[in-house]
Amino acid sequence: MIRVVFNQKGGVGKSTIVCNLAAIAASRGRRTLVVDLDAQANSTHYLLGEAAESAELGIADFFEETLSYRLRMRNPAEYVTVTPYENLTVMCADQRLSDLQTKLETKHKIYKLGEMLGGLKKEFDQVFIDTPPALNFYTLSALIAADRCLVPFDCDDFSRQALYRLLENVDEIRADHNKKLKVEGIVVNQFNARSNLPTRVVEELIAEKLPVLPQYISSSIKIKESHEAARPLIYLEPSHKLAQEYQALYELLDKKKR
């Protein structure tokens, strides 16, 4: 199962959702890979901390090598870095992704990520892809490679307008490039139940029959502590309310998959 977490809007919690769901999968014995396609490398640093700076190979190396067709491509497993957590690995991102983007677009390398991940099917039970906050070469590559798409949503009217455009874009990508792609659900993130606006906006999305997942993720300072410690919540404080919400979300998705 390959899941992409995608929203064209920044600051909605893509990396946080990717890393926490992946960590829960790994803690339950699933061989899990995170693919970080964002040049900001937030997922990479969240999972590796300071060790991110010493990773030998990553996803930028893979894309760089696709541009040199005379070179023998490495085994896909060589781009994977082990994290401190059992069963959890990452394909690291770095700033070179920004530098490579135009060349990759010009050379039409849009299907290469899916081909590479196809070569890792026997190695991993679950793959989570983190994407940049834009519909660009990397997000399109991820949506073409993925089976399922999760959409983080942060409960305001600007986000809602962007959400409609995003869902239209995913529908078009499904029709043109990846018929197996399915929007698995909208993840309501940074939710404050005591505020009227988030509750109203989410209720309106549900009334419109959009695929809002029934497990919401609360707003909490604990997630910032988790980022600072470079430890997903299941490893930092598994009994915390936020960690429990992520586990409930993972269980919901796991049941939907069956």
FIKOLZA-1660 file (N, C-alpha, C; in steps of 0.1 Angstrom, whole numbers, plus 5000, padded with zeros to 4 digits):
% residues 258
   i   px   py   pz ch aa at
   1 5008 4988 5000  A  M  N
   1 5000 5000 5000  A  M CA
   1 5009 5012 5000  A  M  C
   2 5007 5021 4990  A  I  N
   2 5014 5034 4989  A  I CA
   2 5004 5045 4992  A  I  C
   3 5007 5053 5002  A  R  N
   3 4998 5064 5005  A  R CA
   3 5006 5077 5003  A  R  C
   4 5000 5087 4996  A  V  N
   4 5005 5100 4995  A  V CA
   4 4997 5110 5004  A  V  C
   5 5004 5118 5011  A  V  N
   5 4997 5129 5019  A  V CA
   5 5000 5142 5011  A  V  C
   6 4989 5148 5007  A  F  N
   6 4990 5159 4997  A  F CA
   6 4980 5170 5000  A  F  C
   7 4985 5182 5000  A  N  N
   7 4977 5194 5000  A  N CA
   7 4986 5205 4994  A  N  C
   8 4980 5213 4984  A  Q  N
   8 4988 5224 4978  A  Q CA
   8 4990 5236 4988  A  Q  C
   9 4983 5236 4999  A  K  N
   9 4985 5246 5009  A  K CA
   9 4996 5242 5019  A  K  C
  10 5004 5251 5023  A  G  N
  10 5015 5249 5032  A  G CA
  10 5009 5250 5047  A  G  C
  11 5016 5244 5056  A  G  N
  11 5013 5245 5070  A  G CA
  11 5001 5237 5075  A  G  C
  12 4997 5227 5067  A  V  N
  12 4985 5219 5071  A  V CA
  12 4989 5206 5078  A  V  C
  13 5002 5204 5080  A  G  N
  13 5006 5192 5088  A  G CA
  13 5009 5180 5080  A  G  C
  14 5013 5181 5067  A  K  N
  14 5015 5169 5059  A  K CA
  14 5026 5160 5065  A  K  C
  15 5038 5167 5068  A  S  N
  15 5049 5159 5073  A  S CA
  15 5046 5153 5086  A  S  C
  16 5039 5160 5095  A  T  N
  16 5035 5155 5108  A  T CA
  16 5026 5142 5106  A  T  C
  17 5016 5143 5098  A  I  N
  17 5007 5132 5095  A  I CA
  17 5015 5120 5089  A  I  C
  18 5023 5122 5079  A  V  N
  18 5031 5112 5073  A  V CA
  18 5039 5104 5084  A  V  C
  19 5047 5112 5092  A  C  N
  19 5057 5106 5101  A  C CA
  19 5049 5099 5113  A  C  C
  20 5039 5104 5117  A  N  N
  20 5032 5098 5129  A  N CA
  20 5024 5085 5124  A  N  C
  21 5018 5086 5113  A  L  N
  21 5011 5073 5108  A  L CA
  21 5022 5063 5105  A  L  C
  22 5033 5067 5098  A  A  N
  22 5043 5057 5095  A  A CA
  22 5049 5051 5108  A  A  C
  23 5051 5059 5118  A  A  N
  23 5057 5054 5131  A  A CA
  23 5047 5044 5137  A  A  C
  24 5034 5047 5137  A  I  N
  24 5025 5037 5142  A  I CA
  24 5025 5024 5135  A  I  C
  25 5025 5025 5121  A  A  N
  25 5026 5013 5113  A  A CA
  25 5038 5005 5117  A  A  C
  26 5050 5011 5118  A  A  N
  26 5062 5005 5122  A  A CA
  26 5061 4998 5136  A  A  C
  27 5055 5006 5145  A  S  N
  27 5054 5001 5159  A  S CA
  27 5045 4988 5160  A  S  C
  28 5037 4986 5149  A  R  N
  28 5029 4974 5149  A  R CA
  28 5034 4963 5140  A  R  C
  29 5047 4964 5137  A  G  N
  29 5054 4954 5130  A  G CA
  29 5053 4955 5115  A  G  C
  30 5048 4966 5110  A  R  N
  30 5048 4967 5095  A  R CA
  30 5061 4973 5090  A  R  C
  31 5066 4967 5080  A  R  N
  31 5079 4972 5074  A  R CA
  31 5075 4985 5066  A  R  C
  32 5080 4996 5071  A  T  N
  32 5074 5009 5067  A  T CA
  32 5085 5018 5061  A  T  C
  33 5081 5025 5050  A  L  N
  33 5090 5034 5043  A  L CA
  33 5084 5048 5042  A  L  C
  34 5091 5058 5046  A  V  N
  34 5087 5072 5043  A  V CA
  34 5095 5077 5032  A  V  C
  35 5088 5083 5021  A  V  N
  35 5095 5089 5010  A  V CA
  35 5093 5104 5011  A  V  C
  36 5104 5112 5013  A  D  N
  36 5103 5126 5015  A  D CA
  36 5106 5133 5002  A  D  C
  37 5096 5139 4996  A  L  N
  37 5097 5146 4983  A  L CA
  37 5098 5161 4984  A  L  C
  38 5098 5166 4997  A  D  N
  38 5098 5181 4999  A  D CA
  38 5112 5185 5002  A  D  C
  39 5117 5195 4994  A  A  N
  39 5131 5200 4995  A  A CA
  39 5133 5206 5009  A  A  C
  40 5123 5209 5017  A  Q  N
  40 5125 5214 5030  A  Q CA
  40 5129 5203 5040  A  Q  C
  41 5126 5190 5036  A  A  N
  41 5131 5178 5043  A  A CA
  41 5126 5178 5057  A  A  C
  42 5113 5182 5059  A  N  N
  42 5108 5181 5073  A  N CA
  42 5106 5167 5078  A  N  C
  43 5101 5158 5070  A  S  N
  43 5100 5144 5074  A  S CA
  43 5113 5138 5077  A  S  C
  44 5123 5141 5068  A  T  N
  44 5136 5135 5070  A  T CA
  44 5142 5139 5084  A  T  C
  45 5141 5152 5088  A  H  N
  45 5146 5157 5100  A  H CA
  45 5137 5152 5112  A  H  C
  46 5124 5151 5110  A  Y  N
  46 5116 5146 5121  A  Y CA
  46 5120 5131 5125  A  Y  C
  47 5123 5123 5115  A  L  N
  47 5126 5109 5118  A  L CA
  47 5140 5107 5121  A  L  C
  48 5150 5115 5117  A  L  N
  48 5164 5112 5119  A  L CA
  48 5171 5122 5128  A  L  C
  49 5165 5134 5130  A  G  N
  49 5171 5144 5139  A  G CA
  49 5184 5149 5132  A  G  C
  50 5194 5150 5140  A  E  N
  50 5207 5155 5135  A  E CA
  50 5214 5146 5126  A  E  C
  51 5210 5133 5126  A  A  N
  51 5216 5123 5118  A  A CA
  51 5212 5125 5103  A  A  C
  52 5202 5133 5101  A  A  N
  52 5197 5136 5087  A  A CA
  52 5209 5142 5079  A  A  C
  53 5217 5149 5085  A  E  N
  53 5228 5156 5078  A  E CA
  53 5239 5146 5072  A  E  C
  54 5239 5134 5078  A  S  N
  54 5249 5124 5074  A  S CA
  54 5244 5113 5066  A  S  C
  55 5231 5114 5061  A  A  N
  55 5226 5104 5053  A  A CA
  55 5233 5103 5040  A  A  C
  56 5237 5091 5035  A  E  N
  56 5246 5090 5024  A  E CA
  56 5239 5092 5010  A  E  C
  57 5227 5085 5009  A  L  N
  57 5219 5086 4997  A  L CA
  57 5205 5089 5000  A  L  C
  58 5198 5096 4991  A  G  N
  58 5184 5099 4993  A  G CA
  58 5176 5100 4980  A  G  C
  59 5164 5105 4980  A  I  N
  59 5156 5106 4969  A  I CA
  59 5161 5115 4958  A  I  C
  60 5169 5125 4962  A  A  N
  60 5175 5134 4952  A  A CA
  60 5185 5127 4943  A  A  C
  61 5193 5118 4950  A  D  N
  61 5202 5109 4943  A  D CA
  61 5195 5101 4932  A  D  C
  62 5184 5095 4936  A  F  N
  62 5176 5087 4927  A  F CA
  62 5172 5095 4915  A  F  C
  63 5166 5107 4917  A  F  N
  63 5162 5115 4906  A  F CA
  63 5174 5120 4897  A  F  C
  64 5185 5123 4904  A  E  N
  64 5196 5127 4896  A  E CA
  64 5201 5116 4887  A  E  C
  65 5201 5104 4892  A  E  N
  65 5206 5093 4883  A  E CA
  65 5196 5090 4872  A  E  C
  66 5183 5093 4873  A  T  N
  66 5174 5091 4862  A  T CA
  66 5177 5100 4851  A  T  C
  67 5184 5111 4853  A  L  N
  67 5188 5120 4843  A  L CA
  67 5200 5116 4835  A  L  C
  68 5207 5107 4841  A  S  N
  68 5220 5101 4834  A  S CA
  68 5217 5087 4829  A  S  C
  69 5210 5086 4818  A  Y  N
  69 5205 5073 4813  A  Y CA
  69 5217 5063 4810  A  Y  C
  70 5229 5068 4809  A  R  N
  70 5240 5059 4806  A  R CA
  70 5245 5052 4819  A  R  C
  71 5241 5057 4830  A  L  N
  71 5245 5051 4843  A  L CA
  71 5236 5039 4846  A  L  C
  72 5242 5029 4853  A  R  N
  72 5234 5018 4858  A  R CA
  72 5227 5023 4871  A  R  C
  73 5214 5022 4871  A  M  N
  73 5206 5026 4883  A  M CA
  73 5209 5017 4894  A  M  C
  74 5210 5023 4906  A  R  N
  74 5212 5015 4918  A  R CA
  74 5200 5006 4922  A  R  C
  75 5202 4997 4930  A  N  N
  75 5191 4989 4936  A  N CA
  75 5183 5000 4944  A  N  C
  76 5170 5000 4943  A  P  N
  76 5162 5010 4951  A  P CA
  76 5165 5010 4966  A  P  C
  77 5168 4999 4971  A  A  N
  77 5170 4998 4986  A  A CA
  77 5182 5006 4990  A  A  C
  78 5191 5010 4980  A  E  N
  78 5203 5018 4984  A  E CA
  78 5200 5032 4987  A  E  C
  79 5188 5037 4983  A  Y  N
  79 5184 5050 4986  A  Y CA
  79 5177 5052 5000  A  Y  C
  80 5176 5041 5007  A  V  N
  80 5168 5040 5019  A  V CA
  80 5178 5042 5031  A  V  C
  81 5174 5050 5041  A  T  N
  81 5181 5052 5053  A  T CA
  81 5174 5046 5065  A  T  C
  82 5180 5039 5074  A  V  N
  82 5174 5033 5086  A  V CA
  82 5172 5044 5096  A  V  C
  83 5161 5045 5103  A  T  N
  83 5158 5054 5113  A  T CA
  83 5162 5047 5127  A  T  C
  84 5161 5055 5138  A  P  N
  84 5163 5048 5151  A  P CA
  84 5152 5039 5155  A  P  C
  85 5141 5038 5147  A  Y  N
  85 5129 5031 5152  A  Y CA
  85 5128 5018 5143  A  Y  C
  86 5126 5007 5150  A  E  N
  86 5125 4994 5144  A  E CA
  86 5114 4994 5133  A  E  C
  87 5117 4988 5121  A  N  N
  87 5108 4987 5110  A  N CA
  87 5105 5000 5102  A  N  C
  88 5112 5011 5106  A  L  N
  88 5109 5024 5100  A  L CA
  88 5121 5029 5093  A  L  C
  89 5120 5032 5080  A  T  N
  89 5130 5037 5072  A  T CA
  89 5126 5049 5064  A  T  C
  90 5135 5057 5058  A  V  N
  90 5131 5069 5051  A  V CA
  90 5140 5071 5039  A  V  C
  91 5134 5076 5028  A  M  N
  91 5142 5081 5017  A  M CA
  91 5143 5096 5019  A  M  C
  92 5155 5100 5022  A  C  N
  92 5157 5114 5027  A  C CA
  92 5156 5124 5015  A  C  C
  93 5152 5136 5019  A  A  N
  93 5151 5147 5010  A  A CA
  93 5162 5157 5013  A  A  C
  94 5166 5166 5003  A  D  N
  94 5175 5177 5006  A  D CA
  94 5172 5188 4996  A  D  C
  95 5179 5199 4997  A  Q  N
  95 5177 5210 4988  A  Q CA
  95 5179 5208 4973  A  Q  C
  96 5186 5197 4970  A  R  N
  96 5189 5194 4956  A  R CA
  96 5176 5192 4948  A  R  C
  97 5165 5188 4955  A  L  N
  97 5153 5185 4948  A  L CA
  97 5148 5197 4941  A  L  C
  98 5149 5209 4947  A  S  N
  98 5145 5222 4940  A  S CA
  98 5154 5224 4928  A  S  C
  99 5167 5221 4928  A  D  N
  99 5176 5223 4917  A  D CA
  99 5173 5214 4906  A  D  C
 100 5168 5202 4909  A  L  N
 100 5166 5192 4899  A  L CA
 100 5152 5193 4892  A  L  C
 101 5143 5200 4897  A  Q  N
 101 5129 5199 4893  A  Q CA
 101 5127 5202 4878  A  Q  C
 102 5133 5213 4873  A  T  N
 102 5131 5218 4859  A  T CA
 102 5137 5207 4850  A  T  C
 103 5148 5202 4853  A  K  N
 103 5155 5192 4844  A  K CA
 103 5146 5179 4844  A  K  C
 104 5140 5175 4855  A  L  N
 104 5132 5163 4855  A  L CA
 104 5119 5165 4847  A  L  C
 105 5113 5177 4848  A  E  N
 105 5102 5180 4840  A  E CA
 105 5105 5180 4825  A  E  C
 106 5116 5186 4822  A  T  N
 106 5120 5187 4807  A  T CA
 106 5122 5173 4802  A  T  C
 107 5128 5164 4810  A  K  N
 107 5131 5150 4805  A  K CA
 107 5119 5140 4807  A  K  C
 108 5108 5145 4812  A  H  N
 108 5096 5137 4813  A  H CA
 108 5098 5125 4822  A  H  C
 109 5104 5127 4834  A  K  N
 109 5107 5116 4843  A  K CA
 109 5095 5113 4853  A  K  C
 110 5083 5117 4849  A  I  N
 110 5072 5117 4859  A  I CA
 110 5068 5103 4864  A  I  C
 111 5072 5092 4857  A  Y  N
 111 5068 5079 4861  A  Y CA
 111 5079 5071 4868  A  Y  C
 112 5090 5078 4869  A  K  N
 112 5102 5071 4875  A  K CA
 112 5100 5067 4890  A  K  C
 113 5094 5076 4897  A  L  N
 113 5092 5073 4912  A  L CA
 113 5083 5060 4913  A  L  C
 114 5072 5059 4906  A  G  N
 114 5064 5048 4907  A  G CA
 114 5071 5035 4903  A  G  C
 115 5079 5036 4892  A  E  N
 115 5087 5024 4888  A  E CA
 115 5097 5020 4899  A  E  C
 116 5103 5029 4905  A  M  N
 116 5113 5026 4916  A  M CA
 116 5106 5020 4928  A  M  C
 117 5094 5026 4932  A  L  N
 117 5087 5020 4944  A  L CA
 117 5081 5007 4941  A  L  C
 118 5078 5004 4928  A  G  N
 118 5073 4991 4924  A  G CA
 118 5084 4981 4926  A  G  C
 119 5097 4985 4925  A  G  N
 119 5108 4975 4928  A  G CA
 119 5110 4972 4942  A  G  C
 120 5103 4980 4951  A  L  N
 120 5104 4978 4966  A  L CA
 120 5092 4971 4972  A  L  C
 121 5083 4966 4964  A  K  N
 121 5070 4961 4969  A  K CA
 121 5072 4950 4979  A  K  C
 122 5082 4941 4976  A  K  N
 122 5085 4930 4985  A  K CA
 122 5092 4934 4998  A  K  C
 123 5098 4946 4998  A  E  N
 123 5106 4950 5009  A  E CA
 123 5097 4957 5020  A  E  C
 124 5086 4963 5016  A  F  N
 124 5078 4971 5025  A  F CA
 124 5064 4968 5025  A  F  C
 125 5058 4968 5037  A  D  N
 125 5043 4966 5038  A  D CA
 125 5035 4979 5035  A  D  C
 126 5041 4990 5040  A  Q  N
 126 5034 5003 5038  A  Q CA
 126 5045 5014 5034  A  Q  C
 127 5041 5022 5025  A  V  N
 127 5049 5034 5021  A  V CA
 127 5040 5046 5022  A  V  C
 128 5046 5056 5029  A  F  N
 128 5040 5069 5030  A  F CA
 128 5048 5080 5023  A  F  C
 129 5042 5088 5015  A  I  N
 129 5049 5098 5007  A  I CA
 129 5045 5112 5012  A  I  C
 130 5056 5120 5016  A  D  N
 130 5054 5134 5019  A  D CA
 130 5056 5142 5007  A  D  C
 131 5048 5152 5005  A  T  N
 131 5049 5160 4993  A  T CA
 131 5051 5175 4996  A  T  C
 132 5056 5183 4986  A  P  N
 132 5057 5197 4988  A  P CA
 132 5044 5204 4987  A  P  C
 133 5042 5216 4992  A  P  N
 133 5029 5223 4992  A  P CA
 133 5027 5230 4978  A  P  C
 134 5026 5222 4968  A  A  N
 134 5024 5227 4954  A  A CA
 134 5021 5215 4945  A  A  C
 135 5013 5217 4934  A  L  N
 135 5011 5207 4925  A  L CA
 135 5022 5208 4914  A  L  C
 136 5033 5201 4917  A  N  N
 136 5045 5202 4908  A  N CA
 136 5050 5189 4904  A  N  C
 137 5062 5188 4899  A  F  N
 137 5067 5175 4894  A  F CA
 137 5067 5164 4905  A  F  C
 138 5070 5168 4917  A  Y  N
 138 5072 5158 4927  A  Y CA
 138 5058 5153 4932  A  Y  C
 139 5049 5162 4934  A  T  N
 139 5035 5158 4938  A  T CA
 139 5029 5150 4928  A  T  C
 140 5030 5153 4915  A  L  N
 140 5024 5146 4904  A  L CA
 140 5031 5132 4904  A  L  C
 141 5044 5131 4905  A  S  N
 141 5050 5118 4906  A  S CA
 141 5045 5109 4917  A  S  C
 142 5042 5115 4928  A  A  N
 142 5037 5108 4940  A  A CA
 142 5023 5103 4937  A  A  C
 143 5015 5112 4932  A  L  N
 143 5001 5108 4929  A  L CA
 143 5000 5097 4918  A  L  C
 144 5009 5097 4909  A  I  N
 144 5009 5086 4899  A  I CA
 144 5014 5073 4905  A  I  C
 145 5023 5074 4915  A  A  N
 145 5028 5062 4922  A  A CA
 145 5019 5056 4932  A  A  C
 146 5010 5064 4938  A  A  N
 146 5003 5060 4950  A  A CA
 146 4990 5052 4947  A  A  C
 147 4986 5045 4957  A  D  N
 147 4973 5038 4957  A  D CA
 147 4962 5047 4963  A  D  C
 148 4966 5054 4974  A  R  N
 148 4956 5062 4982  A  R CA
 148 4962 5076 4984  A  R  C
 149 4953 5085 4986  A  C  N
 149 4957 5099 4989  A  C CA
 149 4949 5104 5001  A  C  C
 150 4957 5109 5011  A  L  N
 150 4951 5115 5022  A  L CA
 150 4953 5130 5021  A  L  C
 151 4943 5138 5025  A  V  N
 151 4943 5152 5023  A  V CA
 151 4942 5159 5036  A  V  C
 152 4952 5165 5042  A  P  N
 152 4951 5173 5054  A  P CA
 152 4943 5185 5052  A  P  C
 153 4935 5189 5062  A  F  N
 153 4926 5201 5061  A  F CA
 153 4926 5208 5075  A  F  C
 154 4929 5221 5074  A  D  N
 154 4931 5229 5087  A  D CA
 154 4920 5238 5090  A  D  C
 155 4908 5236 5085  A  C  N
 155 4895 5242 5091  A  C CA
 155 4894 5257 5089  A  C  C
 156 4897 5262 5077  A  D  N
 156 4893 5276 5075  A  D CA
 156 4887 5278 5061  A  D  C
 157 4881 5289 5058  A  D  N
 157 4875 5291 5045  A  D CA
 157 4885 5291 5034  A  D  C
 158 4896 5297 5036  A  F  N
 158 4907 5297 5025  A  F CA
 158 4910 5282 5022  A  F  C
 159 4912 5274 5032  A  S  N
 159 4916 5260 5030  A  S CA
 159 4905 5253 5022  A  S  C
 160 4892 5257 5025  A  R  N
 160 4881 5250 5019  A  R CA
 160 4881 5252 5004  A  R  C
 161 4883 5265 5000  A  Q  N
 161 4884 5268 4985  A  Q CA
 161 4895 5260 4979  A  Q  C
 162 4907 5260 4985  A  A  N
 162 4918 5252 4980  A  A CA
 162 4915 5237 4979  A  A  C
 163 4907 5233 4989  A  L  N
 163 4903 5218 4989  A  L CA
 163 4895 5214 4977  A  L  C
 164 4886 5223 4972  A  Y  N
 164 4878 5219 4961  A  Y CA
 164 4887 5218 4948  A  Y  C
 165 4897 5227 4947  A  R  N
 165 4906 5227 4935  A  R CA
 165 4915 5214 4936  A  R  C
 166 4919 5211 4948  A  L  N
 166 4928 5199 4950  A  L CA
 166 4920 5187 4946  A  L  C
 167 4908 5185 4950  A  L  N
 167 4901 5173 4947  A  L CA
 167 4898 5172 4932  A  L  C
 168 4896 5183 4925  A  E  N
 168 4895 5183 4910  A  E CA
 168 4908 5179 4904  A  E  C
 169 4919 5184 4909  A  N  N
 169 4932 5180 4904  A  N CA
 169 4935 5165 4905  A  N  C
 170 4931 5160 4917  A  V  N
 170 4933 5145 4919  A  V CA
 170 4924 5137 4909  A  V  C
 171 4912 5142 4907  A  D  N
 171 4903 5135 4898  A  D CA
 171 4909 5135 4884  A  D  C
 172 4915 5146 4880  A  E  N
 172 4921 5147 4867  A  E CA
 172 4933 5138 4865  A  E  C
 173 4942 5137 4876  A  I  N
 173 4953 5128 4876  A  I CA
 173 4949 5114 4875  A  I  C
 174 4939 5110 4883  A  R  N
 174 4934 5097 4882  A  R CA
 174 4929 5093 4868  A  R  C
 175 4922 5102 4862  A  A  N
 175 4917 5099 4848  A  A CA
 175 4928 5098 4838  A  A  C
 176 4938 5106 4839  A  D  N
 176 4949 5107 4829  A  D CA
 176 4961 5098 4832  A  D  C
 177 4964 5095 4844  A  H  N
 177 4976 5088 4848  A  H CA
 177 4976 5076 4857  A  H  C
 178 4966 5075 4866  A  N  N
 178 4966 5065 4876  A  N CA
 178 4952 5061 4880  A  N  C
 179 4946 5052 4873  A  K  N
 179 4932 5048 4875  A  K CA
 179 4930 5042 4889  A  K  C
 180 4940 5037 4895  A  K  N
 180 4939 5030 4908  A  K CA
 180 4939 5040 4920  A  K  C
 181 4942 5053 4917  A  L  N
 181 4943 5063 4928  A  L CA
 181 4930 5066 4934  A  L  C
 182 4929 5066 4947  A  K  N
 182 4917 5069 4954  A  K CA
 182 4919 5079 4965  A  K  C
 183 4910 5089 4967  A  V  N
 183 4911 5098 4978  A  V CA
 183 4906 5090 4990  A  V  C
 184 4915 5086 4999  A  E  N
 184 4911 5078 5011  A  E CA
 184 4903 5086 5021  A  E  C
 185 4906 5099 5021  A  G  N
 185 4899 5107 5031  A  G CA
 185 4905 5121 5033  A  G  C
 186 4897 5130 5039  A  I  N
 186 4902 5143 5043  A  I CA
 186 4905 5142 5058  A  I  C
 187 4917 5145 5062  A  V  N
 187 4921 5145 5076  A  V CA
 187 4920 5159 5082  A  V  C
 188 4910 5160 5091  A  V  N
 188 4908 5173 5098  A  V CA
 188 4919 5174 5108  A  V  C
 189 4928 5184 5106  A  N  N
 189 4940 5185 5114  A  N CA
 189 4939 5198 5122  A  N  C
 190 4947 5199 5134  A  Q  N
 190 4948 5211 5142  A  Q CA
 190 4933 5216 5146  A  Q  C
 191 4925 5206 5149  A  F  N
 191 4911 5209 5152  A  F CA
 191 4909 5213 5166  A  F  C
 192 4902 5224 5168  A  N  N
 192 4898 5230 5181  A  N CA
 192 4883 5229 5182  A  N  C
 193 4878 5219 5190  A  A  N
 193 4864 5217 5191  A  A CA
 193 4856 5229 5198  A  A  C
 194 4864 5237 5206  A  R  N
 194 4858 5248 5213  A  R CA
 194 4856 5260 5205  A  R  C
 195 4861 5260 5193  A  S  N
 195 4860 5272 5184  A  S CA
 195 4849 5269 5174  A  S  C
 196 4840 5279 5172  A  N  N
 196 4829 5277 5163  A  N CA
 196 4832 5275 5148  A  N  C
 197 4842 5283 5144  A  L  N
 197 4845 5282 5129  A  L CA
 197 4850 5268 5125  A  L  C
 198 4859 5262 5131  A  P  N
 198 4863 5248 5126  A  P CA
 198 4851 5238 5126  A  P  C
 199 4843 5239 5137  A  T  N
 199 4832 5230 5137  A  T CA
 199 4822 5232 5126  A  T  C
 200 4819 5245 5123  A  R  N
 200 4810 5249 5112  A  R CA
 200 4815 5244 5099  A  R  C
 201 4828 5247 5096  A  V  N
 201 4834 5244 5083  A  V CA
 201 4834 5229 5081  A  V  C
 202 4838 5221 5091  A  V  N
 202 4838 5207 5089  A  V CA
 202 4824 5201 5087  A  V  C
 203 4814 5206 5095  A  E  N
 203 4800 5202 5093  A  E CA
 203 4796 5205 5079  A  E  C
 204 4800 5216 5073  A  E  N
 204 4796 5219 5059  A  E CA
 204 4802 5210 5049  A  E  C
 205 4815 5206 5051  A  L  N
 205 4821 5196 5042  A  L CA
 205 4814 5183 5043  A  L  C
 206 4810 5179 5055  A  I  N
 206 4803 5166 5056  A  I CA
 206 4790 5167 5049  A  I  C
 207 4783 5178 5051  A  A  N
 207 4770 5180 5044  A  A CA
 207 4771 5180 5029  A  A  C
 208 4783 5184 5024  A  E  N
 208 4785 5183 5009  A  E CA
 208 4789 5169 5005  A  E  C
 209 4790 5160 5014  A  K  N
 209 4793 5146 5012  A  K CA
 209 4808 5144 5007  A  K  C
 210 4816 5153 5011  A  L  N
 210 4831 5151 5009  A  L CA
 210 4836 5140 5019  A  L  C
 211 4847 5133 5015  A  P  N
 211 4851 5122 5023  A  P CA
 211 4859 5126 5036  A  P  C
 212 4852 5133 5045  A  V  N
 212 4859 5137 5057  A  V CA
 212 4860 5125 5067  A  V  C
 213 4872 5122 5071  A  L  N
 213 4874 5110 5080  A  L CA
 213 4868 5114 5094  A  L  C
 214 4862 5105 5101  A  P  N
 214 4855 5108 5114  A  P CA
 214 4865 5109 5125  A  P  C
 215 4878 5106 5123  A  Q  N
 215 4887 5108 5134  A  Q CA
 215 4895 5121 5132  A  Q  C
 216 4893 5131 5140  A  Y  N
 216 4900 5144 5139  A  Y CA
 216 4913 5144 5147  A  Y  C
 217 4922 5153 5143  A  I  N
 217 4935 5154 5150  A  I CA
 217 4935 5168 5157  A  I  C
 218 4936 5168 5170  A  S  N
 218 4935 5181 5178  A  S CA
 218 4947 5190 5176  A  S  C
 219 4945 5202 5179  A  S  N
 219 4956 5212 5180  A  S CA
 219 4962 5210 5194  A  S  C
 220 4976 5209 5195  A  S  N
 220 4982 5207 5208  A  S CA
 220 4997 5211 5207  A  S  C
 221 5002 5217 5217  A  I  N
 221 5016 5221 5218  A  I CA
 221 5025 5208 5218  A  I  C
 222 5019 5197 5221  A  K  N
 222 5027 5184 5222  A  K CA
 222 5034 5181 5208  A  K  C
 223 5027 5185 5197  A  I  N
 223 5033 5182 5184  A  I CA
 223 5046 5189 5182  A  I  C
 224 5046 5202 5187  A  K  N
 224 5059 5210 5186  A  K CA
 224 5070 5203 5194  A  K  C
 225 5066 5198 5206  A  E  N
 225 5076 5191 5214  A  E CA
 225 5081 5179 5206  A  E  C
 226 5072 5172 5200  A  S  N
 226 5076 5160 5192  A  S CA
 226 5085 5164 5181  A  S  C
 227 5082 5175 5174  A  H  N
 227 5091 5179 5163  A  H CA
 227 5105 5182 5168  A  H  C
 228 5106 5190 5179  A  E  N
 228 5118 5194 5185  A  E CA
 228 5127 5182 5190  A  E  C
 229 5120 5172 5195  A  A  N
 229 5127 5160 5200  A  A CA
 229 5130 5150 5188  A  A  C
 230 5125 5153 5176  A  A  N
 230 5126 5144 5165  A  A CA
 230 5122 5130 5169  A  A  C
 231 5110 5129 5175  A  R  N
 231 5104 5116 5180  A  R CA
 231 5089 5117 5177  A  R  C
 232 5084 5109 5168  A  P  N
 232 5070 5108 5166  A  P CA
 232 5063 5104 5179  A  P  C
 233 5050 5108 5180  A  L  N
 233 5043 5108 5193  A  L CA
 233 5042 5094 5199  A  L  C
 234 5041 5084 5190  A  I  N
 234 5040 5070 5195  A  I CA
 234 5053 5066 5203  A  I  C
 235 5064 5072 5200  A  Y  N
 235 5077 5070 5207  A  Y CA
 235 5079 5080 5218  A  Y  C
 236 5074 5092 5216  A  L  N
 236 5076 5103 5226  A  L CA
 236 5067 5101 5238  A  L  C
 237 5054 5100 5236  A  E  N
 237 5044 5099 5247  A  E CA
 237 5032 5092 5242  A  E  C
 238 5032 5079 5241  A  P  N
 238 5021 5072 5235  A  P CA
 238 5008 5073 5242  A  P  C
 239 5008 5077 5255  A  S  N
 239 4995 5078 5262  A  S CA
 239 4989 5092 5260  A  S  C
 240 4996 5102 5254  A  H  N
 240 4990 5115 5252  A  H CA
 240 4978 5115 5243  A  H  C
 241 4968 5124 5245  A  K  N
 241 4956 5124 5237  A  K CA
 241 4959 5125 5222  A  K  C
 242 4969 5133 5218  A  L  N
 242 4972 5134 5204  A  L CA
 242 4977 5121 5198  A  L  C
 243 4986 5114 5206  A  A  N
 243 4991 5101 5201  A  A CA
 243 4979 5091 5200  A  A  C
 244 4970 5092 5209  A  Q  N
 244 4958 5083 5208  A  Q CA
 244 4950 5086 5196  A  Q  C
 245 4949 5099 5192  A  E  N
 245 4941 5103 5181  A  E CA
 245 4948 5098 5168  A  E  C
 246 4961 5099 5167  A  Y  N
 246 4968 5093 5156  A  Y CA
 246 4967 5078 5155  A  Y  C
 247 4967 5071 5166  A  Q  N
 247 4965 5057 5166  A  Q CA
 247 4951 5053 5161  A  Q  C
 248 4941 5061 5165  A  A  N
 248 4927 5059 5161  A  A CA
 248 4926 5061 5146  A  A  C
 249 4933 5072 5141  A  L  N
 249 4932 5074 5127  A  L CA
 249 4939 5063 5119  A  L  C
 250 4950 5058 5124  A  Y  N
 250 4957 5047 5117  A  Y CA
 250 4948 5035 5116  A  Y  C
 251 4942 5032 5128  A  E  N
 251 4933 5020 5128  A  E CA
 251 4921 5022 5118  A  E  C
 252 4916 5034 5118  A  L  N
 252 4905 5036 5108  A  L CA
 252 4909 5034 5094  A  L  C
 253 4921 5039 5090  A  L  N
 253 4926 5037 5077  A  L CA
 253 4929 5022 5074  A  L  C
 254 4934 5015 5084  A  D  N
 254 4938 5001 5083  A  D CA
 254 4925 4993 5080  A  D  C
 255 4914 4996 5087  A  K  N
 255 4901 4989 5085  A  K CA
 255 4896 4992 5071  A  K  C
 256 4897 5005 5066  A  K  N
 256 4892 5008 5053  A  K CA
 256 4899 5001 5042  A  K  C
 257 4912 4998 5045  A  K  N
 257 4920 4991 5035  A  K CA
 257 4916 4977 5032  A  K  C
 258 4910 4970 5042  A  R  N
 258 4907 4956 5041  A  R CA
 258 4894 4954 5033  A  R  C
% end
